[in-house]
Amino acid sequence: MAVLLGIDVGTSGTKTVAIDQRGRVLADATSFYPSYHPRPLWSEQDPEDWWKATIETVRRVMAKGRIKKTDVRAIGLSGQMHGSVFLDARDRVIRRAILWNDQRTAAECREIEKRAGGRKKLIRRVANPAMSGFTAPKILWLRNHEPRHFARVRKVLLPKDEIRRRLIHDYATDLSDASGTLLLDVARRRWSKPLLSALEIDAELLPRCHESVEVTGQLTTEAAQLLGLSTDCLVVAGAGDCAAGAVGNGIVRRGKLWASIGTSGVMFVHSDKPAVDPLGRLHTFCHAVPGKWHMMGVSLSAGGSLQWFRNQLCKSDAATAEAKRKDIYDLLADEAKAVAPGSEGLFFLPYLAGERTPHADPDARGAFIGLTLAHTRGHMVRAIMEGVAFALRDSLEIFRELGVPVREIRASGGGARSPLWRQIQADMFGQKVVTLRCEEGAAFGAALLAAVGAGVFDSIEEACDATIRVASTTRVRSRARKRYDQSMPLYQQLYRSLKDDFKQIAALEAK
């Protein structure tokens, strides 16, 4: 029996899933770790935590699934995008990794646009504008603010590729993850030498690029022993979590859209050509499907907004939920379900970590707007769910504006597990929303990439057709859709009204 492993180095934890050659999940395991926030809007993690979690989850999966190490043919890697792991000449991590949701690099983004010859020229070179979450601004930030650390840097790796280094003792990445560095010529699928030169970044700092299904090496003896695997196990390039998650949801052909509500929110469509939004509101990246691309909108605090509400304002309700044998999220959803669509005029802007699509504004802030004495906690929870869906609709409306066909929407993440949130999405988007039988997300997609790399399937499309099935369909309710259609322009206006105020708030925080 051929077994494939998918390892997803996520923001809250690392997840490993094992599948057989038919795509059946044999076992899965997740190990969590902390993030560090030494200053407002900063976000960091220790790569050593990722490695420990990788070892732990692989071993747990092998034990739970009673899998023989000789049956594991290949590993596919996925992980949070844009993070920066800085290594010295002896492959030692120089400082904690700076993550995708870190917002410290606004000045460096302006520097990049200036060095590149302007925003429009930058988009022509790498298909995307400079955004604070990307990797390139982090490299410049290190050079500008921690020159002693920067002087020691010999390699810059993305999170999943730091795990790869420890698995195969080599430096490599895939094109989907490399697209999020802002240093890749996305249309030509190679590092952009002109931009690297303009930014004075040595190309030797970067790993070599592969298509997502290519084999990048085999496990070293040390790694195999730590994981309980064989050195015959291949390590496939894999993909950034968005592209891997899209593969795991079968978004590998034109016309399908993936709506994911995890910590962040993602709206993802497949593209046969490198289509670019000239205004830079959407990302255009290489897809995990060889020779294909995708367009993507991202909301930085999607499920993270509801998580913040639970963690900060609902601590005393954990015991109540436990007594009722319910998850606290289910308890909150029950309260929100009793509230009518539109939350009786209460809006929530989910910009707790700044925002990416469509505003590209690290200074944006979260806000409840329209609160009255009549509003309850249920109204606030529903407003958060609706605010996240409004933010995702921002991306959907840009897809429609650009003529990108969307014939089916597939939902995943925490927003898909909640029946209420699924219904809100269907009503908000004005299209039916389907979920899939497998909910393993990026880890499952990474395992499918491993299966193709190991020769179990001839292509990603074949792998998805053989393993992915629809589980449920949520249809649009016309009255709720009409309410959201009426509210959408006001939701969009709220950001425009508060934009300058957000910048003044950010300036006060910086003093």
Secondary structure as the mmCIF struct_conf table of DSSP 4:
data_model
#
loop_
_struct_conf.conf_type_id
_struct_conf.id
_struct_conf.beg_label_comp_id
_struct_conf.beg_label_asym_id
_struct_conf.beg_label_seq_id
_struct_conf.end_label_comp_id
_struct_conf.end_label_asym_id
_struct_conf.end_label_seq_id
STRN STRN1 VAL A 3 VAL A 9
BEND BEND1 THR A 11 SER A 12
STRN STRN2 GLY A 13 ASP A 20
TURN_TY1_P TURN_TY1_P1 GLN A 21 ARG A 22
STRN STRN3 VAL A 25 PHE A 32
STRN STRN4 TYR A 36 TYR A 36
BEND BEND2 PRO A 38 ARG A 39
TURN_TY1_P TURN_TY1_P2 PRO A 40 LEU A 41
STRN STRN5 GLU A 44 GLN A 45
HELX_RH_AL_P HELX_RH_AL_P1 PRO A 47 LYS A 64
TURN_TY1_P TURN_TY1_P3 GLY A 65 ARG A 66
HELX_RH_3T_P HELX_RH_3T_P1 LYS A 69 ASP A 71
STRN STRN6 VAL A 72 GLY A 79
BEND BEND3 MET A 81 HIS A 82
STRN STRN7 SER A 84 SER A 84
STRN STRN8 VAL A 85 LEU A 87
TURN_TY1_P TURN_TY1_P4 ALA A 89 ARG A 90
BEND BEND4 ASP A 91 ASP A 91
STRN STRN9 VAL A 93 VAL A 93
BEND BEND5 ARG A 95 ARG A 95
HELX_LH_PP_P HELX_LH_PP_P1 ARG A 96 ARG A 96
STRN STRN10 ALA A 97 ILE A 98
HELX_LH_PP_P HELX_LH_PP_P2 LEU A 99 LEU A 99
TURN_TY1_P TURN_TY1_P5 TRP A 100 ASN A 101
HELX_RH_AL_P HELX_RH_AL_P2 ALA A 106 ALA A 116
TURN_TY1_P TURN_TY1_P6 GLY A 117 GLY A 117
BEND BEND6 GLY A 118 GLY A 118
HELX_RH_AL_P HELX_RH_AL_P3 ARG A 119 VAL A 126
BEND BEND7 ALA A 127 ASN A 128
TURN_TY1_P TURN_TY1_P7 SER A 132 GLY A 133
BEND BEND8 PHE A 134 PHE A 134
HELX_RH_AL_P HELX_RH_AL_P4 THR A 135 HIS A 145
HELX_RH_AL_P HELX_RH_AL_P5 PRO A 147 ARG A 152
STRN STRN11 LYS A 155 LEU A 157
HELX_RH_AL_P HELX_RH_AL_P6 PRO A 159 ILE A 168
BEND BEND9 HIS A 169 ASP A 170
STRN STRN12 ALA A 172 ASP A 174
HELX_RH_AL_P HELX_RH_AL_P7 LEU A 175 SER A 179
TURN_TY1_P TURN_TY1_P8 GLY A 180 LEU A 182
STRN STRN13 LEU A 184 ASP A 185
TURN_TY1_P TURN_TY1_P9 VAL A 186 ARG A 189
STRN STRN14 ARG A 190 TRP A 191
HELX_RH_AL_P HELX_RH_AL_P8 LYS A 193 LEU A 199
TURN_TY1_P TURN_TY1_P10 GLU A 200 GLU A 200
HELX_RH_3T_P HELX_RH_3T_P2 ALA A 203 LEU A 205
BEND BEND10 LEU A 206 LEU A 206
HELX_LH_PP_P HELX_LH_PP_P3 PRO A 207 PRO A 207
STRN STRN15 ARG A 208 HIS A 210
TURN_TY1_P TURN_TY1_P11 SER A 212 VAL A 213
BEND BEND11 GLU A 214 GLU A 214
STRN STRN16 VAL A 215 GLN A 218
HELX_RH_AL_P HELX_RH_AL_P9 THR A 221 LEU A 227
TURN_TY1_P TURN_TY1_P12 GLY A 228 GLY A 228
TURN_TY1_P TURN_TY1_P13 THR A 231 ASP A 232
STRN STRN17 LEU A 234 GLY A 240
HELX_RH_AL_P HELX_RH_AL_P10 ASP A 241 GLY A 248
TURN_TY1_P TURN_TY1_P14 ASN A 249 GLY A 250
BEND BEND12 ARG A 253 ARG A 253
TURN_TY1_P TURN_TY1_P15 ARG A 254 GLY A 255
STRN STRN18 LYS A 256 ILE A 261
BEND BEND13 GLY A 262 SER A 264
STRN STRN19 GLY A 265 SER A 271
BEND BEND14 ASP A 272 LYS A 273
TURN_TY1_P TURN_TY1_P16 PRO A 278 LEU A 279
BEND BEND15 GLY A 280 GLY A 280
BEND BEND16 LEU A 282 LEU A 282
STRN STRN20 HIS A 283 CYS A 286
BEND BEND17 ALA A 288 VAL A 289
TURN_TY1_P TURN_TY1_P17 PRO A 290 GLY A 291
STRN STRN21 TRP A 293 SER A 299
BEND BEND18 LEU A 300 ALA A 302
HELX_RH_AL_P HELX_RH_AL_P11 GLY A 303 LEU A 313
HELX_RH_3T_P HELX_RH_3T_P3 LYS A 315 ASP A 317
HELX_RH_AL_P HELX_RH_AL_P12 ALA A 318 ALA A 323
TURN_TY1_P TURN_TY1_P18 LYS A 324 ARG A 325
HELX_RH_AL_P HELX_RH_AL_P13 ILE A 328 LYS A 337
TURN_TY1_P TURN_TY1_P19 ALA A 338 ALA A 338
BEND BEND19 VAL A 339 VAL A 339
HELX_LH_PP_P HELX_LH_PP_P4 ALA A 340 ALA A 340
TURN_TY1_P TURN_TY1_P20 PRO A 341 GLY A 342
HELX_RH_3T_P HELX_RH_3T_P4 SER A 343 GLY A 345
STRN STRN22 PHE A 347 LEU A 349
TURN_TY1_P TURN_TY1_P21 LEU A 352 ALA A 353
STRN STRN23 GLU A 355 GLU A 355
TURN_TY1_P TURN_TY1_P22 THR A 357 HIS A 359
STRN STRN24 ASP A 361 ASP A 361
TURN_TY1_P TURN_TY1_P23 PRO A 362 ASP A 363
STRN STRN25 ALA A 367 ILE A 369
BEND BEND20 GLY A 370 GLY A 370
TURN_TY1_P TURN_TY1_P24 LEU A 373 ALA A 374
HELX_RH_AL_P HELX_RH_AL_P14 ARG A 377 GLU A 401
TURN_TY1_P TURN_TY1_P25 LEU A 402 GLY A 403
STRN STRN26 GLU A 408 GLY A 413
HELX_RH_AL_P HELX_RH_AL_P15 GLY A 414 ARG A 417
HELX_RH_AL_P HELX_RH_AL_P16 PRO A 419 PHE A 429
TURN_TY1_P TURN_TY1_P26 GLY A 430 GLY A 430
BEND BEND21 GLN A 431 GLN A 431
STRN STRN27 VAL A 433 LEU A 436
BEND BEND22 ARG A 437 ARG A 437
HELX_RH_AL_P HELX_RH_AL_P17 GLY A 441 GLY A 453
TURN_TY1_P TURN_TY1_P27 ALA A 454 GLY A 455
BEND BEND23 VAL A 456 SER A 459
HELX_RH_AL_P HELX_RH_AL_P18 ILE A 460 THR A 467
STRN STRN28 VAL A 470 THR A 474
HELX_LH_PP_P HELX_LH_PP_P5 ARG A 475 ARG A 477
HELX_RH_AL_P HELX_RH_AL_P19 SER A 478 ALA A 510
#
